[in-house]
Amino acid sequence: MSEDKTLSRTAGATVVTLVAVACAAGLADALRRRRERTRARTPDHSGPPAPRHTPHSTPAIPRQRRTGPHVEAVPLTDAERDAFAVLVRRFGEGG
């Protein structure tokens, strides 16, 4: 195997290893901070469990509606209904 291929494979493996170590360290730190925050709220572990999420005062994304918008209906005249039927037929024919 040539020297340049060996060097690039070694460098690639080193980068992947460093990224994996950094991710593991970040995950461990996040878990440690969460554990400390939970213990700080309930020091003797006899109280209610700490909330998992505290809602912000201003949400970044507005809450979704639980129901859809109100249905609006407009009565059509006979001429409008006929024109709509012609339009639908034209779209169905591909023209």
ZIKA-V892182 format. One record per residue. NEAR is the number of other C-alpha atoms within 8 Angstrom. Layout:
near:NEAR
near:NEAR
This chain:
near:4
near:5
near:6
near:6
near:8
near:9
near:8
near:8
near:8
near:8
near:8
near:8
near:8
near:8
near:8
near:8
near:8
near:8
near:8
near:8
near:8
near:8
near:8
near:8
near:8
near:8
near:8
near:8
near:8
near:8
near:8
near:8
near:8
near:8
near:8
near:8
near:8
near:10
near:9
near:7
near:7
near:12
near:7
near:5
near:8
near:6
near:6
near:6
near:7
near:7
near:5
near:4
near:4
near:5
near:5
near:5
near:4
near:4
near:7
near:4
near:4
near:5
near:4
near:4
near:5
near:4
near:4
near:5
near:4
near:4
near:4
near:4
near:4
near:4
near:4
near:6
near:6
near:6
near:6
near:8
near:9
near:8
near:8
near:8
near:8
near:8
near:8
near:8
near:8
near:9
near:8
near:7
near:6
near:5
near:5
